[in-house]
Amino acid sequence: MEDNCPICHEFIFTSSSPVKALPCGHLMHSACFQDYTCTHYTCPICSKSLGDMQVYFGMLDALLAEEKIPDEYSTQTQMILCNDCEKRGTAAFHWLYHKCPYCGSYNTRVI
């Protein structure tokens, strides 16, 4: 368990500020969480999603269904690591979005 808030780096256990437990088990101050989640959706420590992302991932599915990948890339794939389920897999080539074949998350990285 981390001793400091990953955002402000203040020692969590002696702080008088309210603390929030993230779904992944990491901790941060509630105020830091509020500020951080205005621009981020993953844990700053382990990169797991901070909440239910199904609506957002559904929007990405719809966006990608409308997008035409150039023919020279249409058969290419990329190896990815999912930050949510921690599995490695293969995803269709894209410059930005890579969907996990196991859990459906787009919270992935190319490896």
DSSP file (Angstrom, degrees, kcal/mol; ACC not computed):
  #  RESIDUE AA STRUCTURE BP1 BP2  ACC     N-H-->O    O-->H-N    N-H-->O    O-->H-N    TCO  KAPPA ALPHA  PHI   PSI    X-CA   Y-CA   Z-CA
    1    1 A M              0   0    0      0, 0.0     2,-0.1     0, 0.0    25,-0.1   0.000 360.0 360.0 360.0 139.3    0.0    0.0    0.0
    2    2 A E        -     0   0    0      1,-0.1    25,-0.1     2,-0.1    10,-0.0  -0.430 360.0-154.9 -73.2 145.4    1.3    3.5   -0.9
    3    3 A D  S    S+     0   0    0     -2,-0.1     9,-2.3     9,-0.1    10,-0.5   0.703  75.4  52.3 -90.9 -23.1    2.1    5.8    2.0
    4    4 A N  B    S-A   11   0A   0      7,-0.3     7,-0.2     8,-0.1    23,-0.2  -0.844  92.2-101.7-117.8 150.7    1.6    9.0    0.0
    5    5 A C     >  -     0   0    0      5,-2.7     4,-1.8    -2,-0.3    23,-0.2  -0.522  31.4-136.9 -62.4 130.1   -1.2   10.4   -2.0
    6    6 A P  T  4 S+     0   0    0      0, 0.0    -1,-0.1     0, 0.0    22,-0.1   0.626  98.4  44.0 -69.8  -9.9   -0.2    9.8   -5.7
    7    7 A I  T  4 S+     0   0    0      3,-0.1    21,-0.0    22,-0.0    -2,-0.0   0.890 130.8  14.9 -97.6 -56.8   -1.4   13.3   -6.6
    8    8 A C  T  4 S-     0   0    0      2,-0.1     3,-0.1    21,-0.0    20,-0.0   0.585  90.3-134.3 -97.9 -11.0   -0.2   15.7   -3.9
    9    9 A H     <  +     0   0    0     -4,-1.8     2,-0.2     1,-0.2    -6,-0.0   0.608  52.4 147.8  67.3  15.4    2.3   13.3   -2.3
   10   10 A E        -     0   0    0      1,-0.1    -5,-2.7    -6,-0.1     2,-0.4  -0.566  63.7 -94.5 -76.5 145.2    1.1   14.1    1.2
   11   11 A F  B >   -A    4   0A   0     -7,-0.2     3,-0.7    -2,-0.2     4,-0.5  -0.472  37.1-152.2 -63.1 118.5    1.4   11.2    3.7
   12   12 A I  G >  S+     0   0    0     -9,-2.3     3,-0.8    -2,-0.4    -1,-0.2   0.865  84.3  54.7 -63.2 -42.1   -2.1    9.7    3.6
   13   13 A F  G 3  S+     0   0    0    -10,-0.5    -1,-0.2     1,-0.3    -9,-0.1   0.599 113.5  38.5 -81.7 -10.7   -2.3    8.2    7.1
   14   14 A T  G <  S+     0   0    0     -3,-0.7    -1,-0.3     0, 0.0    -2,-0.2   0.364  91.6 112.9-112.1   2.7   -1.5   11.4    9.0
   15   15 A S    <   -     0   0    0     -3,-0.8     4,-0.1    -4,-0.5    -3,-0.0  -0.463  58.8-150.5 -74.7 144.1   -3.5   13.7    6.7
   16   16 A S        +     0   0    0     -2,-0.1    -1,-0.1     2,-0.1     3,-0.1   0.503  69.9 101.4 -89.4  -5.5   -6.7   15.3    8.1
   17   17 A S  S    S-     0   0    0      1,-0.1    -2,-0.1    -5,-0.1     0, 0.0  -0.522  86.8 -97.1 -78.1 145.4   -8.2   15.3    4.6
   18   18 A P        -     0   0    0      0, 0.0    12,-2.5     0, 0.0    13,-0.4  -0.304  39.8-141.6 -60.5 146.5  -10.8   12.6    3.6
   19   19 A V  E     -B   29   0B   0     10,-0.3     2,-0.4    11,-0.1    10,-0.3  -0.887   7.0-151.7-115.5 142.4   -9.3    9.7    1.8
   20   20 A K  E     -B   28   0B   0      8,-3.8     8,-1.9    -2,-0.4     2,-0.5  -0.949   8.9-142.5-115.2 132.0  -10.9    7.7   -1.1
   21   21 A A  E     -B   27   0B   0     -2,-0.4     6,-0.2     6,-0.2     5,-0.1  -0.820  21.4-140.3 -89.5 127.0  -10.2    4.1   -1.9
   22   22 A L    >   -     0   0    0      4,-3.3     3,-2.2    -2,-0.5    28,-0.1  -0.450  26.0-105.2 -82.6 159.6  -10.1    3.4   -5.6
   23   23 A P  T 3  S+     0   0    0      0, 0.0    -1,-0.1     0, 0.0    27,-0.1   0.791 122.6  55.7 -55.8 -28.3  -11.6    0.3   -7.1
   24   24 A C  T 3  S-     0   0    0     24,-0.1     3,-0.1     2,-0.1    26,-0.0   0.576 122.5-106.1 -80.9  -9.6   -8.0   -1.1   -7.6
   25   25 A G  S <  S+     0   0    0     -3,-2.2     2,-0.1     1,-0.4    -1,-0.0   0.242  78.7 126.9 103.8 -12.9   -7.3   -0.7   -3.9
   26   26 A H        -     0   0    0     -5,-0.1    -4,-3.3   -25,-0.1    -1,-0.4  -0.362  49.7-135.2 -74.4 160.7   -5.0    2.3   -4.1
   27   27 A L  E     +B   21   0B   0     -6,-0.2     2,-0.3   -23,-0.2    -6,-0.2  -0.866  28.1 160.0-119.5 149.7   -5.8    5.4   -2.0
   28   28 A M  E     -B   20   0B   0     -8,-1.9    -8,-3.8    -2,-0.3   -23,-0.1  -0.968  48.0 -81.7-156.0 162.2   -5.8    9.2   -2.6
   29   29 A H  E  >  -B   19   0B   0     -2,-0.3     4,-2.5   -10,-0.3   -10,-0.3  -0.357  37.8-125.3 -62.9 145.3   -7.3   12.2   -1.0
   30   30 A S  H  > S+     0   0    0    -12,-2.5     4,-2.4     1,-0.2     5,-0.1   0.901 111.9  49.7 -59.6 -41.9  -11.0   12.8   -2.0
   31   31 A A  H  > S+     0   0    0    -13,-0.4     4,-2.1     2,-0.2    -1,-0.2   0.893 110.7  49.7 -65.6 -39.2  -10.2   16.3   -3.2
   32   32 A C  H  > S+     0   0    0      2,-0.2     4,-2.9     1,-0.2    -2,-0.2   0.896 109.7  52.5 -64.3 -39.8   -7.2   15.1   -5.2
   33   33 A F  H  X S+     0   0    0     -4,-2.5     4,-2.7     2,-0.2    -2,-0.2   0.926 107.9  51.0 -60.5 -46.1   -9.5   12.4   -6.7
   34   34 A Q  H  < S+     0   0    0     -4,-2.4     4,-0.3     1,-0.2    -2,-0.2   0.925 115.7  41.2 -58.8 -46.3  -12.1   15.1   -7.7
   35   35 A D  H >< S+     0   0    0     -4,-2.1     3,-1.1     1,-0.2     4,-0.4   0.925 115.6  50.1 -67.3 -44.9   -9.5   17.2   -9.4
   36   36 A Y  H >X S+     0   0    0     -4,-2.9     3,-1.5     1,-0.3     4,-1.3   0.887 104.9  56.4 -63.0 -42.0   -7.7   14.3  -11.0
   37   37 A T  T 3< S+     0   0    0     -4,-2.7    -1,-0.3     1,-0.3    -2,-0.2   0.514  88.1  77.1 -76.5  -2.2  -10.8   12.7  -12.5
   38   38 A C  T <4 S+     0   0    0     -3,-1.1    -1,-0.3    -4,-0.3    -2,-0.2   0.784 118.3  13.0 -69.4 -25.8  -11.7   15.9  -14.4
   39   39 A T  T <4 S+     0   0    0     -3,-1.5     2,-0.3    -4,-0.4    -2,-0.2   0.436 125.5  54.2-130.0  -3.5   -9.0   14.9  -16.9
   40   40 A H     <  -     0   0    0     -4,-1.3    -1,-0.1     1,-0.1     3,-0.0  -0.960  42.6-174.0-135.3 151.2   -8.0   11.3  -16.2
   41   41 A Y        +     0   0    0     -2,-0.3     9,-2.6     2,-0.1    10,-0.4   0.271  65.8  74.7-126.0   9.9   -9.9    8.0  -15.9
   42   42 A T  B    S-C   49   0C   0      7,-0.3     7,-0.2     8,-0.1     6,-0.1  -0.905  88.6 -95.2-124.4 153.8   -7.2    5.6  -14.8
   43   43 A C     >  -     0   0    0      5,-2.9     4,-1.6    -2,-0.3    -2,-0.1  -0.418  28.8-138.1 -61.3 132.9   -5.4    5.0  -11.5
   44   44 A P  T  4 S+     0   0    0      0, 0.0    -1,-0.1     0, 0.0    -2,-0.0   0.630  99.9  42.9 -70.6 -10.6   -2.1    7.0  -11.5
   45   45 A I  T  4 S+     0   0    0      3,-0.1    -2,-0.0     0, 0.0    -3,-0.0   0.877 132.7  10.9 -98.1 -52.9   -0.3    4.1   -9.9
   46   46 A C  T  4 S-     0   0    0      2,-0.1    -3,-0.0     0, 0.0     0, 0.0   0.516  89.0-127.1-110.7  -6.6   -1.5    0.9  -11.7
   47   47 A S     <  +     0   0    0     -4,-1.6     2,-0.1     1,-0.2    36,-0.1   0.565  56.3 145.9  71.5  11.7   -3.4    2.4  -14.7
   48   48 A K        -     0   0    0      1,-0.1    -5,-2.9    -6,-0.1    -1,-0.2  -0.478  60.9 -90.3 -73.8 152.3   -6.6    0.4  -14.1
   49   49 A S  B     -C   42   0C   0     -7,-0.2    -7,-0.3     1,-0.1    -1,-0.1  -0.327  28.2-140.7 -61.8 144.0   -9.9    2.2  -15.0
   50   50 A L  S    S-     0   0    0     -9,-2.6     2,-0.3   -27,-0.1    -1,-0.1   0.508  73.9  -9.0 -87.1  -5.2  -11.3    4.2  -12.1
   51   51 A G  S    S-     0   0    0    -10,-0.4     2,-0.7   -29,-0.1    -2,-0.0  -0.916 101.6 -40.6-166.6-169.2  -15.0    3.3  -12.8
   52   52 A D        +     0   0    0     -2,-0.3     3,-0.3     1,-0.1     4,-0.2  -0.634  48.2 177.1 -75.2 113.7  -17.4    1.6  -15.2
   53   53 A M     >  +     0   0    0     -2,-0.7     4,-3.1     1,-0.2     5,-0.3   0.213  43.3 112.9-103.3  12.6  -16.2    2.7  -18.6
   54   54 A Q  H  > S+     0   0    0      1,-0.2     4,-2.3     2,-0.2    -1,-0.2   0.861  77.4  49.5 -59.7 -39.5  -18.8    0.7  -20.7
   55   55 A V  H  > S+     0   0    0     -3,-0.3     4,-1.9     2,-0.2    -1,-0.2   0.943 114.8  44.9 -64.4 -46.4  -20.6    3.8  -22.0
   56   56 A Y  H  > S+     0   0    0      1,-0.2     4,-2.1     2,-0.2    -2,-0.2   0.924 113.7  49.0 -62.4 -45.6  -17.3    5.4  -23.1
   57   57 A F  H  X S+     0   0    0     -4,-3.1     4,-2.3     1,-0.2    -1,-0.2   0.861 108.8  54.4 -64.7 -34.4  -16.0    2.2  -24.6
   58   58 A G  H  X S+     0   0    0     -4,-2.3     4,-2.1    -5,-0.3    -1,-0.2   0.881 106.5  51.7 -63.4 -38.5  -19.4    1.8  -26.4
   59   59 A M  H  X S+     0   0    0     -4,-1.9     4,-2.5     2,-0.2    -2,-0.2   0.896 109.4  49.7 -64.4 -40.0  -18.9    5.3  -27.9
   60   60 A L  H  X S+     0   0    0     -4,-2.1     4,-2.9     2,-0.2     5,-0.2   0.897 107.7  54.1 -65.6 -39.4  -15.4    4.3  -29.1
   61   61 A D  H  X S+     0   0    0     -4,-2.3     4,-1.9     1,-0.2    -2,-0.2   0.935 111.4  45.4 -57.0 -46.5  -16.9    1.1  -30.7
   62   62 A A  H  X S+     0   0    0     -4,-2.1     4,-1.1     2,-0.2    -2,-0.2   0.906 113.1  50.1 -64.9 -42.4  -19.3    3.3  -32.6
   63   63 A L  H >X S+     0   0    0     -4,-2.5     4,-0.7     1,-0.2     3,-0.5   0.929 112.8  45.8 -61.2 -46.7  -16.6    5.8  -33.6
   64   64 A L  H 3< S+     0   0    0     -4,-2.9     3,-0.4     1,-0.2    -1,-0.2   0.806 105.1  61.2 -69.8 -29.2  -14.3    3.1  -34.8
   65   65 A A  H 3< S+     0   0    0     -4,-1.9    -1,-0.2    -5,-0.2    -2,-0.2   0.810 107.8  45.8 -65.4 -28.3  -17.1    1.3  -36.7
   66   66 A E  H << S+     0   0    0     -4,-1.1     2,-0.3    -3,-0.5    -1,-0.2   0.614  96.4  93.2 -87.1 -14.3  -17.5    4.5  -38.8
   67   67 A E     <  -     0   0    0     -4,-0.7     2,-0.6    -3,-0.4    -3,-0.0  -0.625  66.3-144.6 -87.9 137.4  -13.8    5.0  -39.4
   68   68 A K        -     0   0    0     -2,-0.3    -3,-0.1     0, 0.0    -2,-0.0  -0.893   9.9-151.4-102.7 117.0  -12.1    3.5  -42.5
   69   69 A I        -     0   0    0     -2,-0.6     5,-0.1     1,-0.1    25,-0.0  -0.690  33.7 -99.4 -81.6 136.3   -8.6    2.2  -42.0
   70   70 A P    >>  -     0   0    0      0, 0.0     3,-2.2     0, 0.0     4,-0.9  -0.235  33.2-113.7 -55.1 145.6   -6.4    2.5  -45.2
   71   71 A D  G >4 S+     0   0    0      1,-0.3     3,-0.7     2,-0.2     4,-0.4   0.818 113.5  62.6 -52.9 -37.1   -6.2   -0.8  -47.0
   72   72 A E  G 34 S+     0   0    0      1,-0.2    -1,-0.3     2,-0.1     3,-0.1   0.693 113.0  36.4 -66.8 -16.0   -2.5   -1.2  -46.3
   73   73 A Y  G X4 S+     0   0    0     -3,-2.2     3,-1.3     1,-0.1    20,-0.3   0.494  89.8  95.3-108.1  -7.2   -3.3   -1.4  -42.6
   74   74 A S  T << S+     0   0    0     -4,-0.9    -2,-0.1    -3,-0.7    -3,-0.1   0.737  91.7  38.1 -64.3 -24.8   -6.6   -3.3  -42.7
   75   75 A T  T 3  S+     0   0    0     -4,-0.4    -1,-0.3    -3,-0.1     2,-0.2   0.454  94.3 106.1-103.4  -1.2   -5.0   -6.7  -42.1
   76   76 A Q    <   -     0   0    0     -3,-1.3    17,-2.5    17,-0.1     2,-0.3  -0.492  48.0-168.7 -81.3 148.4   -2.4   -5.6  -39.6
   77   77 A T  E     -D   92   0D   0     15,-0.3     2,-0.4    -2,-0.2    15,-0.2  -0.853   8.3-145.9-128.1 166.3   -2.6   -6.4  -35.9
   78   78 A Q  E     -D   91   0D   0     13,-2.8    13,-2.6    -2,-0.3     2,-0.4  -0.987  19.7-119.1-134.1 144.1   -0.8   -5.2  -32.8
   79   79 A M  E     -D   90   0D   0     -2,-0.4    32,-2.4    11,-0.2     2,-0.3  -0.678  41.3-176.6 -79.0 133.2    0.2   -7.0  -29.5
   80   80 A I  E     -DE  89 110D   0      9,-2.9     9,-2.2    -2,-0.4     2,-0.4  -0.885  26.2-143.8-130.3 160.9   -1.4   -5.2  -26.6
   81   81 A L  E     -DE  88 109D   0     28,-2.6    28,-1.9    -2,-0.3     2,-0.5  -0.998  22.7-137.0-121.4 126.0   -1.5   -5.4  -22.8
   82   82 A C  E  >  - E   0 108D   0      5,-2.5     4,-1.1    -2,-0.4    26,-0.2  -0.710   5.7-158.0 -84.7 127.2   -4.8   -4.6  -21.1
   83   83 A N  T  4 S+     0   0    0     24,-2.8    25,-0.1    -2,-0.5    -1,-0.1   0.720  90.6  48.9 -74.6 -20.9   -4.4   -2.4  -18.1
   84   84 A D  T  4 S+     0   0    0     23,-0.6    -1,-0.1   -36,-0.1   -36,-0.1   0.938 126.7  18.9 -86.4 -51.4   -7.8   -3.5  -16.7
   85   85 A C  T  4 S-     0   0    0      2,-0.1    -2,-0.1    20,-0.0     3,-0.1   0.533  94.1-133.2 -98.2  -6.3   -7.7   -7.3  -17.0
   86   86 A E     <  +     0   0    0     -4,-1.1     2,-0.3     1,-0.2    -3,-0.1   0.704  58.6 135.8  64.3  23.5   -3.8   -7.5  -17.3
   87   87 A K        -     0   0    0     -5,-0.0    -5,-2.5     0, 0.0     2,-0.3  -0.748  51.4-131.2-101.5 151.0   -4.0  -10.0  -20.2
   88   88 A R  E     +D   81   0D   0     -2,-0.3     2,-0.3    -7,-0.2    -7,-0.2  -0.746  41.4 143.8 -94.3 146.5   -1.9   -9.8  -23.4
   89   89 A G  E     -D   80   0D   0     -9,-2.2    -9,-2.9    -2,-0.3     2,-0.4  -0.919  46.1 -89.3-162.3-172.6   -3.7  -10.1  -26.7
   90   90 A T  E     -D   79   0D   0     -2,-0.3     2,-0.3   -11,-0.2   -11,-0.2  -0.937  35.1-175.6-116.4 137.1   -3.9   -9.0  -30.3
   91   91 A A  E     -D   78   0D   0    -13,-2.6   -13,-2.8    -2,-0.4     3,-0.1  -0.939  35.4 -93.7-129.3 153.0   -5.9   -6.1  -31.5
   92   92 A A  E     -D   77   0D   0     -2,-0.3   -15,-0.3   -15,-0.2     7,-0.2  -0.334  58.2 -89.4 -60.0 145.4   -6.6   -4.7  -35.0
   93   93 A F        +     0   0    0    -17,-2.5     2,-0.3   -20,-0.3    -1,-0.1  -0.314  60.3 153.3 -59.7 136.3   -4.2   -2.0  -36.0
   94   94 A H        -     0   0    0     -3,-0.1    -3,-0.0     1,-0.1   -25,-0.0  -0.952  47.8-128.3-157.1 154.7   -5.1    1.6  -35.1
   95   95 A W  S    S+     0   0    0     -2,-0.3     3,-0.1     1,-0.1    -1,-0.1   0.755 102.1   1.5 -75.7 -24.2   -3.1    4.7  -34.4
   96   96 A L  S    S+     0   0    0      1,-0.3     2,-0.4    -3,-0.0    -1,-0.1   0.689 116.6  60.9-131.7 -44.1   -4.8    5.4  -31.1
   97   97 A Y        +     0   0    0    -37,-0.1     2,-0.4    -4,-0.0    -1,-0.3  -0.808  45.7 175.1-107.1 133.4   -7.4    2.9  -29.9
   98   98 A H        -     0   0    0     -2,-0.4     2,-0.4     8,-0.4    10,-0.2  -0.960  19.5-147.2-136.7 115.3   -6.8   -0.8  -29.2
   99   99 A K        -     0   0    0     -2,-0.4     7,-0.2    -7,-0.2    -7,-0.1  -0.678  18.9-121.4 -88.9 131.3   -9.7   -3.0  -27.8
  100  100 A C     >  -     0   0    0      5,-3.2     4,-1.3    -2,-0.4    -9,-0.1  -0.528  13.3-147.9 -67.6 128.4   -8.9   -5.8  -25.4
  101  101 A P  T  4 S+     0   0    0      0, 0.0    -1,-0.1     0, 0.0   -13,-0.0   0.626  93.1  47.5 -73.6 -10.9  -10.2   -9.1  -26.9
  102  102 A Y  T  4 S+     0   0    0      3,-0.1   -14,-0.0   -15,-0.1    -2,-0.0   0.884 129.4  10.5 -96.7 -47.9  -10.8  -10.5  -23.4
  103  103 A C  T  4 S-     0   0    0      2,-0.1    -4,-0.0     0, 0.0    -3,-0.0   0.515  92.3-120.3-114.3  -7.2  -12.7   -7.7  -21.4
  104  104 A G     <  +     0   0    0     -4,-1.3     2,-0.1     1,-0.3    -5,-0.0   0.531  61.3 145.5  82.3   5.6  -13.5   -5.2  -24.1
  105  105 A S        -     0   0    0      1,-0.1    -5,-3.2     2,-0.1    -1,-0.3  -0.448  45.2-157.0 -76.8 148.2  -11.6   -2.4  -22.5
  106  106 A Y        +     0   0    0     -7,-0.2     2,-2.1    -2,-0.1    -8,-0.4   0.291  69.2 106.4-100.0   5.6   -9.8    0.3  -24.5
  107  107 A N        +     0   0    0    -10,-0.1   -24,-2.8    -7,-0.0   -23,-0.6  -0.524  59.1 122.3 -82.8  72.2   -7.5    0.9  -21.5
  108  108 A T  E     -E   82   0D   0     -2,-2.1     2,-0.3   -26,-0.2   -26,-0.2  -0.773  50.4-146.7-130.1 169.1   -4.6   -0.8  -23.3
  109  109 A R  E     -E   81   0D   0    -28,-1.9   -28,-2.6    -2,-0.3     2,-0.3  -0.995  25.9-112.7-139.3 147.3   -1.1   -0.2  -24.4
  110  110 A V  E      E   80   0D   0     -2,-0.3   -30,-0.3   -30,-0.2   -12,-0.0  -0.592 360.0 360.0 -76.8 135.1    0.8   -1.5  -27.4
  111  111 A I              0   0    0    -32,-2.4   -31,-0.2    -2,-0.3    -1,-0.1   0.374 360.0 360.0-117.3 360.0    3.7   -3.8  -26.4
